Amino acid sequence: MSPKVEAAGVRLAYRERGEGESVLLVHGMADDAGSWNDVAAALAGRARVIAYDRRGYGASGAPDPYGRTTVQEQAEDAAAVLRALSAAPAVVCGRDLGALVCLDLIQRHRGLVRAAVLIEPPLYPLVAGANEALADERVRLEEALRAGGPGAAVAEFLGGARADEQRLARATAAPTAFFADYGGLASWPVSRRELRRLDVPLTVLTAAGSSPLAVRAADALVELVPGARRAHGQSPWEAVAERLG
């Protein structure tokens, strides 16, 4: 059984391995801490690596009912994990919604973060034409939901038949958390002025399979944040290791 820490009204399960400087891994939508196993294993020889299940996923709790979350709420959970485990300041690494969580940590809990690695940050307000693409995605998810229920909508989000089987299994076990995340994607009041003020060493990653929208959002973020580094195709553990210095 995974150990747990108390966050904002929920208990969050976490996994920890290794010793040294702290690394906090924040998983994305339709996923859980298990998605970081390879990254944690690669970093454990040089860092203290902590991966936790965000609220509603894996072995972590969630409010009842749980219909909506916000980036700020998720960041408070992440801050609670860092404080409870005396793991600050940490290199934080997040994927999609988890990347927004890392950015909010930097903005509101600067002392907890020493550097950040962001994977496909969904900063779509920075991308021209993003609203149309997101509207099309929402229609596909609604159609899948009507036709096959919550699990089908999650599978559609993950790419349908192209989805990774293990991730799909984890995600369909927590559809409520996915829909709460999806509703909270647009909850972060990002502004270009605030992004220009960020002063944490930052790496922004995309991969060969990243959508054009994700690539454009990553490019836009790097153009705004002073000193940010853009990496395409680099593995997350390598990017984190560089920020450990």
Protein Blocks (a to p, Z undefined) as FASTA:
>chain_A
ZZddddehiacddddededjdddddddehiafklmmmmmmmmmmmpccdddddehiajbc
cddddfbdcfklmmmmmmmmmmmnopaccddddehjlmmmmmmmmmmmmmlpgbdcdehi
abfklpghklmmmmmmmmmmmmmmmmnojmlmmmmmnopjmpcfklmmmmmmmmmlmmmm
mmmmmmpccdfklmmmpccdcdddddfklcfklmmmmmmmmmmmghiacdehiafklmmm
mmnZZ
